[in-house]
Amino acid sequence: MKLLFTPGDWCGTLIWDPVVGADSYAIYLKYSDSIRDFSCVAENITETTATISLDYARRAEFYVVAKQEGAVIAESERITGKSNGLRANDFMVRDDKLHYFMPQMTHMLGSLFTANGEIWICDSGLSKIGEVLNDYLMDIRKKAADELGIDEADESLKIAINAHLSHYHSDHIAGMFKIMMKNPCIAIEKIYCSTPETDPEMRHFTGNNVKWNEAVAEYLPGKSTYYYEVPWGKHIRLDLENINAVLNLYPAFEDHTTIYLKEDGSPDYSRGYWNIVALRDEAHAKVLAQNYNSTWAVIRYGENSIFISGDYSGFDDTCLAPTLDYYGRENFENIDILTYPHHGVARYSKLLTDVTKAKYTVFMAALDEMLEQPRSVLALRYCEAAGSKLLWTDKGAFTATLDGKNVTIDRAPDEWPDTSAIEVQPQPLNFSELKQYQTQQ
């Protein structure tokens, strides 16, 4: 079976010889730089030609199989090729700096960073934050269109992005779904997500009445070549060579999804990390457990660093210590910007504060709510005592610029609230508090 490839804008057309007896054909693809093997990107084709979507300027390998009643009866030769097209990224300012943007938001996490033409979304918030991130990307694309002298409506001009989504809660992934659904001018190159838990009905819900796995299947053709679910307990190091940066992903490990109880019903910390499980009803507990399936992301750019923690946290140091020890505390030291776990709601960790020594700590929760939560008050006190500067996203968006040594923020830090009149004592979470917490949710 001879196979021919013709490149197009962000796509390619394959033509092959007909096979006697074949009632359908399927196309298999593998990107040359991918760790993934070949995967089927189109099937049930009845013609001897098809056009498939491709990443820009990324060399791919192809082959076609002929089928008769579902059984493979012939296979084509393997060929390589790559698409044409225009990338708005190639017209971005290249200043050898990393720019980290966080929108104005409360009770969700969405952010992105850019550097020398590379763009990464790190959690995407709810749909309204997806709109904000989309507008940010379209501003970049508009400047490229103006420089090229082409119409903004020309969909051959794409803006290429990558994404890391810490876990499958809608306040972290729904914005990404909005971007995928709304904007044909955005080309998604790679997405990294946490490993699924046990119930796809709960873990994949985007908040838009569409499950995440269904959204990926519909909007990311050929998804298996660049959609990665990070395995439990496996540190993933992504060397972003084009921008001289490293994105480290630190996922949960399996013991973190198990609760061990003593005979009296209290948590048995000696057996490892514990998690919230079905204390009220099974479905509700699985949604809560997603927080503990979050993947931490640490961006290293020269001597600068950003720690994006998602919701993976604990109610106290007893919960966080095993994670820091598992991956090595030295990997979380000397952080420039820390997004506080679980937005800063009902969480605290003196240990995390002491290890990271963050120059800036970002809270995504409302102040009034935090002051009513004893653990949030402790989080505020520990961060202030450590000399960290405060950024509250409900007070406004900000962009941080990192040059490899120094970090600058485009707005003044917020004032630390006075919590001296609030009586709070650090206490480990006990079983009755765990039940009470779930009831309140």
N, C-alpha and C positions, 0 to 999 in steps of 0.2 A: 504494500500500500504506500504509494508515494504521497508526501505531504508538503504543501507549500504554505508560506506565511507572508502576509502583506501587512506592514505596520500602518496604524491609523492614529488619530489623536486619542490617547489614553485607551487604546484598544488595539486589536489585531484581528485580521481575517484569515481563517484557515480554509484551505481547499484540499480535498483528497480524492483519490481514485475510488470509484464505487466498487463494492464487493458483492459478487453474486450470492444471492440468498440472504443478504443482510436486510433486516427490517428497521434497524435503528443504529445510531452511532453515538459515542460518548467521547468527550475531550478531557484529557488529563494534563495537568500543568504542575510545574515545580519551578519556583524562582531559584536561580543559580546560587544566590547568597542566603537561601533559607535553610534552616535546620530541618524543616519538614520534608517528607517524601512527596511523591506525586499524589495529587488528589483530583477527584472528578469535579470539574467546574461547569460542565454542561452535558446533559444526557437526553435520551429520547429524541435525538435529532434524526429527521427523516431525509434531509437533503445531504449533499456532499460538500457543503460549505457552511460556515458559521462564523459570527463575529463575537469575540469575548472581550470583556473589560480587562485592562491591564494597568499595573502601576507604571508610573512614568519612568522611562529610561532605565528600567530594571530588567536585566536579561532573564528570560524565562525559557524553560524547556517544555516541549509539547509532544504529545502523541495522541493518536485517535484509535479507538477500538471499534470494530464492527460486531454487531450482535444479531443473533437470530433467536427470537423468543426468549430473550434475556441472557442467553449464553454467548460468550465471546467466541467468535469464529475467525477473527483476523485482527492483526495489530499493525499499525503503520510504523514507519521509521520514526526516529526521534530527531527533532530539529530544535533550533534555538532562535530567538528573536526578541525584540523589544519595541515598545510603542514610541510614537512621536507625541507631540503636544507641547503646550506652553505651561510653565509652572510660575505662578506668581511669586513663589518662594525665591526664585532666582533674581528677583528685582528688589528684595528686601535689603535694608541697610545692613552692611557687614562691618560692625564696629568692634568685633572681638569681645563683646560683652553679652552676658545672659540677662534677659529681661523677664521678670516673674510678675504676672498680673493676677490679682484677686479682685473680683467684682464686689460691689456692696451686696451683702446677703446676711441672712440670719437663719440658723438651724439647717444649714446645708454646707457642702463644700464643693466649690468649683474653682479651677485655676488653670493657667497655662503658662508655659515659658517658651521664649523664642531666643535663638542665638544663631547668627550667621546663616539665616535662611531655613533653619530647622525649627519645627513647631511641635510641641507636646502639650496635650491636654492632660492634666492630672486631677481626676475627678471632675464631674461636670454639673453638679448641683441638680436642682429641679428644672423643669422646662423653661422657666423664666430666666434662669442663669444660662441655659443653653442658648437662648436668644441673645444674651449679652455677649457670650463667647463667639457666637456666629457673627454678630455685628463687628466684633474686633477683627475677626478673620477677613470679613468682607472689606473692611477699611484697607487692609494690606493688599487685597486683590484689586481694589479700585485704583490704588496708586500704581500698581503694575500695569493695569489696563490703560491708564492715562499715559504712562511712559511709552507703552507700545503703540499707542494711538489706535486702540481697537475698542469696539463697543463692549460695555460691561456685560451685555446680554450674551456675548459669545461664550458658550459653555466649554469651548476648547481650552480656555484659560482656567486652569484648576489651581487650587491652593492645597498643597499636600500636608497632611497632619498625621501624627501618631498620638496614641492615648494610653494612659494607665488609669484604670478604674479600680479603686481599692476594694470594693465589694458591691453586692447586688442590691443595695437599698436605693429607692428611687431618689432620695436626696443627694445621691452621689452619681447616679447613672442616667437619670431621665433626661438631663440636658443633652447628653451624647446622642440619645435616641432622637431628640428634636433636631439636632444638627444632621443626622443621617437622613431623617425623613424629609427635611425641608430643603436641603441645599445640594443640588446636583453639581455645583461648582467646587465642592470639597471632595478631595480624594483621600480616603483613609488608608494609610499604608500598613500600619500595625496597631493592634489593640492588645494590651495585656490586662487580664482580669484575674481575680483570685480564684482558687480552685472551688468548684461547686460543692455544696453540702449534700444532704441526702434527699432533698425534696425540690425538684425542678419547678413545681408549681409556685413555690414561694420564692426561691432564690432568683428567678429570672423575671420577676414582675417589674416593669419599668415605671409604673405610676401613670401610664398612658393607656391602660387597658390592653397593652401588648406585652407579651413576655419577651424578655431580653433575647433569648435564643431564637425566637421567631423573627425579631427585628434584625438580628445579625444575618440570619439566613436570607431575608428578603433584600436587605440593603447593602450587604457586603458579598457580592458574587465572588466565588473562589475563596471564601472566608478561611478555609482550613489552611491556606498558605500563609496567612498573616494574622490569625486570631489565636492568641495563646492564653491558656489557663495555667497560671503559675502553680506548680506542684507544692503541696504542703511541705514546709520545712526546708525548702531548697532556695538558697540565696541565688538570685539571678543578677548577673552583672552585665549591663548593656553599655558597651563602649561606643559613645556617639563621636566617632572619629572626626566627622566633618566639623564639629564644634569644639573638639578637645574637652569633652565632658563625659562623665560617667553617671548613669542612672542605675542605682542599686535597688532591687526589689527584695523585701524581706517578708515572705508570707507567714501565715500562722503555721504551726505544726500540729499534727493530728491530736495529740494529747490535749490541745487547747479547746477541743470541741467535746470534751468529756467532763462530767462532774463526778467526783468521787466523794461519797458521804461516809461518815462514821456511823456507828450503830445508833447514836443519839440524833442523827439527821444533820449534823453540822458538817461543813466542808472539810475534807481531809487534805490539807495542803501538802502533806508529806508525799502524796502520790502524784504530784504534778499540778499543772494548771487546771483550774476548774472553769466551767462555763455555765451560762444560764440555759437550763433545759426545761422540760415540760413540767412546770410546777402549777400552772393553771390550766392550760390546754395545749395540745401538741402543736397546732398550727401557729399560735401566737409565739410560743417559745422558739420555733424555728426562725421566725422573722427576727427576734431579738438576737438569736445566735449568730446571725450574719455579721453583726458588729465584730465578733471575735474571729471572723474569717477574713477580716480586712488584711490587706497587704500594705506594709509600710514602704514608702519610697524615699530614698535619700539621694539627692542630686549633688554631685561633686563637680565643681567648676574651678579648677585651680585650687586655691586655698579656701574658696567659698563653699558653702553647703546650705541646702534647704531640706528640711525633714517634714514630709507630708504624711501624717499619721492616720488618715482616714478615721474610722471609729474603733480601731483596734487598740484597746486600752484595758483598764481594769478599774475597779473601784478603789484600789489602793496599791501600795508598792508590792504587796504580796502577790498580786496578779501580774504586775509588769516585770518583776525581777527575772522570772524564768526566760522570758523572751529576750531581754537584753543579754543575759548570760549565754543563751543558746547561740546567738549570732556573734557575741563578743561586744562588750560595752564600748571598746575602742572605736567601733564602727559608727557610733552615734555621738561621739564627742565633738565639741567645738562647732556647734551648729550656728549658722547666722540667722536663719528664720525657721521657727518651729510652728506648724499649725497644730494646735493643742488637740489631743485625742477627744473624740466625740463632741467636738465643738466647744468643749469646756463645761458641758452640762453633767453634773453629778459625778465628776471624775476628778481625781487628784493624784499626783505622784511627786513626792519630794525627790525620789530616786531619779526619775526622768529629768527633772529640772537640774539636779546635781550633775548628771552624766552629760547632758547636752550643752549646758552653759549657754543657752541660746541668747544671742544679742537681741533678737526680737521674738516675742511670742504673740501668735495670732489667735484670737478667740472669735468664734463664729456664733456665739450665743448672745442674747440680750442681757445687759447688766442687771436689770431688775430680777430676772429669773435666776441668774447666777448667785445673787446675794441671798436668795431664798434657799439655795442648796448648800448645805454645810461643806460637801466635798468640793464644790466649785469655789467657795470662799477660801478653802485651803489651797487650791490651785493658784488663785490670785496672790495669796500671801507668799507662797513659796517662790513664784516667779519674780515677784517684786523684790523679795529678800535676796534673790540671786543676781539682781542688777539687770534683769532683762527689761527691754522696752516693750510697751504694750501697743498692739494694733488691734482695733475692734472693727470687724468688717461691717457691722450694722451701722457704723458711723460714716462709712464711705469706702470706695474702692481705693486701691493703691497699686503702684508698680514699683518693684524693687529692681535695682540695677546692680549687677555683680560683675566686677572686672577681673576676677581671679584672686584679688586680695582684699578689696574693700567692697562694702555694700552701702548703697544710698537708697533712701525711700522718698518718693515724690510728695509725701505729706508728713506733717509733724506727728510724732507718736502721741497716743492718747494718754491722759492722766490715769494713774492707778487710783481706784476708788479707796476710800477710807473704810477699812473693815474692822477697825480696832474695837468698835462697840459690839461686834457680833461674837458671841461666845461659841467657839467651835473647838472640839478636841479631835485629833486624828484617831480613828478607830477602824480596825479591820471590819470588813463587811461580814455580818453573821447571817445565819440562815433565816431568821425572822425578818431581817431587813431585805433580804433577797425576795422573799414572798411579798413584802410590802411594796417593793420597787415594781414588781411585775403587776401587782394589782393597780398601781397608779398609772401604769402605761396603757 
